[in-house]
Amino acid sequence: MDRINDSVETINLEKQYSSGVYSKRDLMIVRGRGALLFDSEGHEYIDLVGGQGIAILGHSHPDIIQTIQDQSINLITCPEMFCNPIRARYQEKLIEVAPNGMERVFLCNSGTEAIEAAIKFSRLTTGRKEIISAMRGFHGRTMGALSATWKKQFRQPFEPLLTGFKHVLYNQLDDLEKAISKETAAVILEVVQGEGGVYPGTAKYLQGAQALCRENGALFIIDEVQTGFGRTGKLFALEHFNLEPDLLCLAKAISGGLPGGAVLIGKNVKPFPPGAHGSTFGGNPLSCAAGLATLDIIGKESLIDHSAVQGAYLLSRLNEIDSNLIREIRGLGLMVGIEIKQKVAPFIQQLQDKGVLVLSAGMTTIRLLPPLVITREQIDQAVTAIDEVLNNA
């Protein structure tokens, strides 16, 4: 057998040569189409991992394929010291669809890069150092983003982290009110905490946090790295709560599967001097072209409405499951967490054996992030498998 197509050989090679920072599943994925993935032996899987939130358009969307092919013929990379028409149009489009008050765009390659940039921009604008984020929050793994992240297992091996960071209880406005002051540069929050267990924020909390920032002269940063681009039934999850942040961090789904990230910058953020920040690959024409195509596909295929409708259906089907293992089901749109009374790792493997791929969000929550193109039939098949696994424990 060809070594490239030999799943055992490939799995062993990855285990031998990979860095070790990823927990590997014994599964070799070679192809995807829509909300389905296929392994090297031709087995089909319903993908509720969705590239950890990247694959909102599904896998191998024909318009994205064509866009990448067309753009790669003309120009793949172009640093921002030179102007480029694709980048200019993409930046314009992002501001066109952004919340009120957004005026400029910083383009990068990932969510953690977007968070790092937002932290620097907030300190540069306010002249203050303190950043407040929430317990259970996850903002990335580089040192600034990690300092804003709360979970001990992510933080502890790399301490000391950056100084000036505080963590407060999520959805507890009184706790934030006690912590914020005239020394606070910014408050950074997720609209739905993803890695922390899929906990949606309340309107009272999120709107109250925004008001506290305004009162204290701090910037309000919203992290929509996982929730943006239709995931929750709105283009941005903040639209559920009429929020107008000063800095909006985006990534994952932003470029149709290619690396991409952005910080949308509001009117309260000072203009930056040249050299204040940068990104070698940020704003490359290939990712920008894919980003433009992504926004076009979202509109053309009504994927935001689809996310809202299918998300409501998924939640209703999950709530029909009668299992003593389920503690709570939480979610917004097609971002769902199933918290159970045991560790989820064995159940994730059992679901994989049944042809359904899912994520964890902590030790006891199964996280579902399907492509927005998932069908009702695929949802039914996935829920049936989840029901069987939870009721056969």
HUHUMO-V437931 format. One record per residue. N is the residue number from 0. PSI is psi in radians with two decimals (* if undefined). OMEGA is omega in degrees with one decimal (* if undefined). Layout:
n:N psi:PSI omega:OMEGA
n:N psi:PSI omega:OMEGA
This chain:
n:0 psi:2.48 omega:174.9
n:1 psi:2.27 omega:-177.2
n:2 psi:-0.63 omega:-177.2
n:3 psi:-0.56 omega:-177.5
n:4 psi:0.05 omega:179.5
n:5 psi:1.90 omega:-173.7
n:6 psi:-0.69 omega:179.9
n:7 psi:-0.77 omega:179.6
n:8 psi:-0.78 omega:-179.3
n:9 psi:-0.80 omega:179.5
n:10 psi:-0.74 omega:179.4
n:11 psi:-0.68 omega:177.9
n:12 psi:-0.74 omega:179.0
n:13 psi:-0.73 omega:179.2
n:14 psi:-0.59 omega:-177.7
n:15 psi:-0.72 omega:-169.0
n:16 psi:-0.26 omega:177.9
n:17 psi:2.76 omega:-174.4
n:18 psi:-0.49 omega:-177.0
n:19 psi:-0.09 omega:-176.5
n:20 psi:-0.15 omega:178.5
n:21 psi:2.40 omega:173.4
n:22 psi:1.97 omega:-173.1
n:23 psi:2.40 omega:169.8
n:24 psi:2.61 omega:178.8
n:25 psi:1.20 omega:-176.9
n:26 psi:2.24 omega:-179.9
n:27 psi:1.89 omega:179.8
n:28 psi:2.27 omega:-176.0
n:29 psi:-0.25 omega:-174.4
n:30 psi:2.63 omega:176.3
n:31 psi:2.64 omega:176.3
n:32 psi:2.08 omega:-179.0
n:33 psi:-2.26 omega:179.9
n:34 psi:0.30 omega:-178.6
n:35 psi:2.54 omega:171.0
n:36 psi:2.71 omega:-177.1
n:37 psi:2.39 omega:178.4
n:38 psi:-3.11 omega:-174.1
n:39 psi:-0.28 omega:179.5
n:40 psi:0.11 omega:176.8
n:41 psi:0.06 omega:178.4
n:42 psi:2.49 omega:-176.0
n:43 psi:2.44 omega:179.2
n:44 psi:2.38 omega:169.7
n:45 psi:2.14 omega:-171.3
n:46 psi:1.76 omega:174.2
n:47 psi:0.16 omega:170.9
n:48 psi:-0.74 omega:176.3
n:49 psi:0.68 omega:-178.7
n:50 psi:0.55 omega:-175.0
n:51 psi:0.67 omega:175.9
n:52 psi:-0.05 omega:-177.1
n:53 psi:-0.76 omega:-165.2
n:54 psi:0.98 omega:-179.1
n:55 psi:-0.50 omega:-179.7
n:56 psi:0.07 omega:-171.9
n:57 psi:-3.03 omega:-176.7
n:58 psi:2.41 omega:174.8
n:59 psi:0.83 omega:176.4
n:60 psi:2.24 omega:-173.2
n:61 psi:-0.59 omega:179.5
n:62 psi:-0.63 omega:176.3
n:63 psi:-0.73 omega:177.0
n:64 psi:-0.83 omega:-178.7
n:65 psi:-0.71 omega:179.1
n:66 psi:-0.80 omega:179.8
n:67 psi:-0.76 omega:179.2
n:68 psi:-0.83 omega:-177.3
n:69 psi:-0.78 omega:-177.3
n:70 psi:-0.62 omega:-177.7
n:71 psi:-0.43 omega:176.7
n:72 psi:-0.63 omega:-174.6
n:73 psi:-0.90 omega:-175.2
n:74 psi:2.23 omega:-179.7
n:75 psi:-0.83 omega:-176.3
n:76 psi:2.56 omega:179.2
n:77 psi:1.89 omega:-178.3
n:78 psi:2.74 omega:-174.1
n:79 psi:0.01 omega:170.9
n:80 psi:-0.33 omega:174.7
n:81 psi:2.50 omega:175.3
n:82 psi:2.68 omega:-179.2
n:83 psi:2.34 omega:-174.9
n:84 psi:-0.62 omega:179.5
n:85 psi:-0.79 omega:178.9
n:86 psi:-0.77 omega:-179.0
n:87 psi:-0.76 omega:179.8
n:88 psi:-0.64 omega:-179.9
n:89 psi:-0.78 omega:177.9
n:90 psi:-0.75 omega:178.2
n:91 psi:-0.74 omega:-178.0
n:92 psi:-0.70 omega:178.6
n:93 psi:-0.74 omega:178.2
n:94 psi:-0.58 omega:178.6
n:95 psi:-0.67 omega:-177.0
n:96 psi:-0.06 omega:-174.1
n:97 psi:2.89 omega:173.8
n:98 psi:2.82 omega:178.5
n:99 psi:2.48 omega:174.3
n:100 psi:-0.20 omega:178.8
n:101 psi:2.39 omega:-173.6
n:102 psi:-0.51 omega:-173.5
n:103 psi:2.96 omega:-176.7
n:104 psi:2.33 omega:166.0
n:105 psi:2.16 omega:-177.7
n:106 psi:2.41 omega:179.2
n:107 psi:-2.61 omega:-170.8
n:108 psi:-0.16 omega:-173.7
n:109 psi:2.98 omega:179.3
n:110 psi:-0.77 omega:-178.4
n:111 psi:-0.59 omega:176.0
n:112 psi:-0.68 omega:178.4
n:113 psi:-0.72 omega:178.9
n:114 psi:-0.78 omega:178.3
n:115 psi:-0.78 omega:-179.5
n:116 psi:-0.76 omega:-178.7
n:117 psi:-0.67 omega:177.2
n:118 psi:-0.82 omega:-179.9
n:119 psi:-0.74 omega:-178.8
n:120 psi:-0.67 omega:-178.2
n:121 psi:-0.70 omega:177.2
n:122 psi:-0.67 omega:179.2
n:123 psi:-0.70 omega:-177.5
n:124 psi:-0.79 omega:-172.2
n:125 psi:-0.38 omega:-173.0
n:126 psi:0.14 omega:179.4
n:127 psi:2.89 omega:-175.5
n:128 psi:-0.42 omega:-169.6
n:129 psi:2.32 omega:176.1
n:130 psi:2.27 omega:177.2
n:131 psi:2.27 omega:174.6
n:132 psi:-3.11 omega:-171.0
n:133 psi:2.57 omega:169.6
n:134 psi:2.55 omega:-173.2
n:135 psi:-0.10 omega:-178.3
n:136 psi:2.63 omega:175.4
n:137 psi:2.18 omega:-176.7
n:138 psi:-0.02 omega:177.8
n:139 psi:3.13 omega:-171.0
n:140 psi:-0.12 omega:172.3
n:141 psi:2.92 omega:-162.0
n:142 psi:-0.67 omega:177.3
n:143 psi:-0.85 omega:178.3
n:144 psi:-0.63 omega:178.4
n:145 psi:-0.58 omega:177.1
n:146 psi:-0.54 omega:176.5
n:147 psi:-0.34 omega:178.8
n:148 psi:2.53 omega:-170.5
n:149 psi:-0.59 omega:-166.0
n:150 psi:2.24 omega:-174.0
n:151 psi:-0.72 omega:-175.3
n:152 psi:-0.48 omega:176.4
n:153 psi:-0.63 omega:-170.3
n:154 psi:-0.83 omega:-164.8
n:155 psi:-0.73 omega:-177.5
n:156 psi:-0.26 omega:-172.2
n:157 psi:0.13 omega:179.0
n:158 psi:2.60 omega:8.1
n:159 psi:2.38 omega:175.9
n:160 psi:-2.94 omega:-178.9
n:161 psi:2.52 omega:177.3
n:162 psi:2.84 omega:174.4
n:163 psi:0.19 omega:-178.7
n:164 psi:2.37 omega:174.6
n:165 psi:2.63 omega:176.3
n:166 psi:2.32 omega:-179.0
n:167 psi:2.87 omega:178.0
n:168 psi:2.36 omega:177.7
n:169 psi:2.49 omega:-179.8
n:170 psi:0.33 omega:176.2
n:171 psi:1.61 omega:-173.4
n:172 psi:-0.60 omega:179.6
n:173 psi:-0.66 omega:-179.1
n:174 psi:-0.72 omega:177.0
n:175 psi:-0.70 omega:-179.1
n:176 psi:-0.62 omega:177.9
n:177 psi:-0.54 omega:-173.1
n:178 psi:-0.60 omega:-174.1
n:179 psi:2.57 omega:-179.1
n:180 psi:-3.06 omega:177.8
n:181 psi:-0.04 omega:176.0
n:182 psi:-0.07 omega:-175.3
n:183 psi:2.14 omega:176.7
n:184 psi:-0.71 omega:-176.0
n:185 psi:2.69 omega:167.9
n:186 psi:2.26 omega:-180.0
n:187 psi:2.21 omega:-176.7
n:188 psi:2.62 omega:166.2
n:189 psi:2.52 omega:174.6
n:190 psi:-0.67 omega:169.6
n:191 psi:2.14 omega:177.7
n:192 psi:2.02 omega:-174.6
n:193 psi:-1.24 omega:-179.5
n:194 psi:-0.50 omega:-177.8
n:195 psi:-0.04 omega:175.8
n:196 psi:0.19 omega:-178.9
n:197 psi:1.17 omega:177.5
n:198 psi:1.92 omega:175.6
n:199 psi:2.49 omega:172.4
n:200 psi:2.75 omega:175.3
n:201 psi:2.74 omega:177.4
n:202 psi:-0.75 omega:-179.7
n:203 psi:-0.76 omega:-177.0
n:204 psi:-0.90 omega:-174.6
n:205 psi:-0.76 omega:177.6
n:206 psi:-0.64 omega:177.3
n:207 psi:-0.67 omega:177.5
n:208 psi:-0.73 omega:177.7
n:209 psi:-0.76 omega:179.8
n:210 psi:-0.71 omega:178.8
n:211 psi:-0.66 omega:176.4
n:212 psi:-0.80 omega:-179.5
n:213 psi:-0.74 omega:-178.3
n:214 psi:-0.55 omega:-174.3
n:215 psi:0.08 omega:179.1
n:216 psi:0.34 omega:177.1
n:217 psi:2.70 omega:176.0
n:218 psi:2.58 omega:179.6
n:219 psi:1.98 omega:-179.0
n:220 psi:2.21 omega:173.9
n:221 psi:2.24 omega:177.2
n:222 psi:1.83 omega:176.4
n:223 psi:0.58 omega:179.4
n:224 psi:-0.71 omega:-178.7
n:225 psi:-0.47 omega:-172.8
n:226 psi:-0.22 omega:-173.9
n:227 psi:2.89 omega:173.6
n:228 psi:0.74 omega:169.6
n:229 psi:-0.09 omega:-175.0
n:230 psi:-0.68 omega:-172.9
n:231 psi:0.18 omega:-177.4
n:232 psi:0.05 omega:169.3
n:233 psi:2.76 omega:178.0
n:234 psi:-0.79 omega:172.9
n:235 psi:2.42 omega:-178.1
n:236 psi:-0.49 omega:-179.7
n:237 psi:-0.35 omega:178.7
n:238 psi:-0.41 omega:176.5
n:239 psi:-0.39 omega:-172.1
n:240 psi:0.16 omega:178.1
n:241 psi:0.76 omega:179.9
n:242 psi:2.60 omega:177.0
n:243 psi:1.42 omega:-176.4
n:244 psi:2.89 omega:174.8
n:245 psi:-0.55 omega:178.4
n:246 psi:2.29 omega:-178.5
n:247 psi:2.06 omega:-176.3
n:248 psi:2.24 omega:-177.2
n:249 psi:2.68 omega:173.4
n:250 psi:-2.52 omega:178.7
n:251 psi:-1.53 omega:-172.9
n:252 psi:0.00 omega:-167.1
n:253 psi:-0.47 omega:-173.2
n:254 psi:0.58 omega:171.9
n:255 psi:0.37 omega:-179.5
n:256 psi:-0.34 omega:174.7
n:257 psi:2.77 omega:175.7
n:258 psi:2.35 omega:178.8
n:259 psi:2.58 omega:175.7
n:260 psi:2.85 omega:179.9
n:261 psi:2.63 omega:165.8
n:262 psi:2.09 omega:173.4
n:263 psi:2.31 omega:-166.8
n:264 psi:2.19 omega:-176.1
n:265 psi:3.06 omega:-174.1
n:266 psi:-0.37 omega:-179.5
n:267 psi:-0.04 omega:-178.7
n:268 psi:2.24 omega:-176.9
n:269 psi:2.58 omega:170.6
n:270 psi:2.54 omega:-176.1
n:271 psi:2.51 omega:174.3
n:272 psi:2.63 omega:176.0
n:273 psi:2.39 omega:180.0
n:274 psi:-0.05 omega:179.3
n:275 psi:-0.49 omega:176.9
n:276 psi:2.98 omega:-179.7
n:277 psi:3.00 omega:178.5
n:278 psi:2.05 omega:-175.4
n:279 psi:-0.84 omega:-177.1
n:280 psi:-0.19 omega:-177.5
n:281 psi:2.36 omega:179.4
n:282 psi:0.33 omega:178.4
n:283 psi:2.53 omega:-174.4
n:284 psi:-0.54 omega:-178.6
n:285 psi:-0.86 omega:179.0
n:286 psi:-0.63 omega:178.8
n:287 psi:-0.72 omega:177.7
n:288 psi:-0.74 omega:177.6
n:289 psi:-0.61 omega:177.5
n:290 psi:-0.75 omega:175.8
n:291 psi:-0.78 omega:179.5
n:292 psi:-0.65 omega:179.2
n:293 psi:-0.85 omega:179.2
n:294 psi:-0.64 omega:178.0
n:295 psi:-0.76 omega:-180.0
n:296 psi:-0.73 omega:178.9
n:297 psi:-0.76 omega:179.2
n:298 psi:-0.82 omega:-175.6
n:299 psi:-0.62 omega:-177.1
n:300 psi:0.16 omega:177.9
n:301 psi:0.79 omega:-173.2
n:302 psi:-0.41 omega:177.1
n:303 psi:-0.83 omega:175.8
n:304 psi:-0.69 omega:179.6
n:305 psi:-0.73 omega:179.0
n:306 psi:-0.76 omega:-179.9
n:307 psi:-0.81 omega:-177.1
n:308 psi:-0.86 omega:-178.0
n:309 psi:-0.56 omega:176.5
n:310 psi:-0.75 omega:177.6
n:311 psi:-0.68 omega:179.1
n:312 psi:-0.75 omega:178.7
n:313 psi:-0.79 omega:179.2
n:314 psi:-0.72 omega:-179.7
n:315 psi:-0.70 omega:178.9
n:316 psi:-0.72 omega:178.8
n:317 psi:-0.66 omega:-179.7
n:318 psi:-0.23 omega:175.2
n:319 psi:-0.26 omega:-178.8
n:320 psi:2.21 omega:179.9
n:321 psi:1.62 omega:-178.8
n:322 psi:2.31 omega:177.3
n:323 psi:-0.22 omega:179.8
n:324 psi:-0.43 omega:-173.5
n:325 psi:2.19 omega:176.0
n:326 psi:-0.76 omega:-178.5
n:327 psi:2.58 omega:173.2
n:328 psi:2.18 omega:-177.0
n:329 psi:2.64 omega:175.0
n:330 psi:3.01 omega:176.7
n:331 psi:2.07 omega:-175.6
n:332 psi:-2.37 omega:179.9
n:333 psi:0.81 omega:172.9
n:334 psi:1.84 omega:-167.8
n:335 psi:2.45 omega:173.6
n:336 psi:2.34 omega:175.7
n:337 psi:1.80 omega:179.6
n:338 psi:2.23 omega:-178.8
n:339 psi:3.07 omega:-173.0
n:340 psi:0.15 omega:177.8
n:341 psi:2.98 omega:173.9
n:342 psi:2.47 omega:-170.1
n:343 psi:-0.28 omega:-172.1
n:344 psi:-0.82 omega:179.8
n:345 psi:-0.59 omega:-178.6
n:346 psi:-0.60 omega:176.9
n:347 psi:-0.73 omega:177.8
n:348 psi:-0.73 omega:179.5
n:349 psi:-0.66 omega:177.6
n:350 psi:-0.69 omega:176.4
n:351 psi:-0.73 omega:178.3
n:352 psi:-0.46 omega:178.4
n:353 psi:0.09 omega:176.2
n:354 psi:0.44 omega:178.5
n:355 psi:2.16 omega:-179.0
n:356 psi:2.21 omega:-179.5
n:357 psi:2.97 omega:178.1
n:358 psi:2.92 omega:165.8
n:359 psi:2.83 omega:170.1
n:360 psi:1.45 omega:-169.1
n:361 psi:-3.04 omega:-173.1
n:362 psi:-0.46 omega:-169.8
n:363 psi:0.24 omega:-179.8
n:364 psi:2.22 omega:171.8
n:365 psi:2.20 omega:-177.1
n:366 psi:2.35 omega:179.7
n:367 psi:2.14 omega:178.0
n:368 psi:1.10 omega:-175.1
n:369 psi:2.75 omega:169.9
n:370 psi:2.60 omega:-178.7
n:371 psi:-0.25 omega:-179.3
n:372 psi:0.07 omega:-178.3
n:373 psi:2.49 omega:-178.6
n:374 psi:2.85 omega:177.8
n:375 psi:-0.64 omega:177.9
n:376 psi:-0.73 omega:178.9
n:377 psi:-0.66 omega:175.4
n:378 psi:-0.79 omega:179.9
n:379 psi:-0.76 omega:179.9
n:380 psi:-0.73 omega:-179.2
n:381 psi:-0.76 omega:-179.0
n:382 psi:-0.67 omega:176.5
n:383 psi:-0.75 omega:179.1
n:384 psi:-0.74 omega:178.7
n:385 psi:-0.75 omega:178.2
n:386 psi:-0.85 omega:-177.9
n:387 psi:-0.76 omega:-176.8
n:388 psi:-0.77 omega:-177.6
n:389 psi:-0.46 omega:-178.1
n:390 psi:0.02 omega:177.4
n:391 psi:0.25 omega:-177.8
n:392 psi:* omega:*
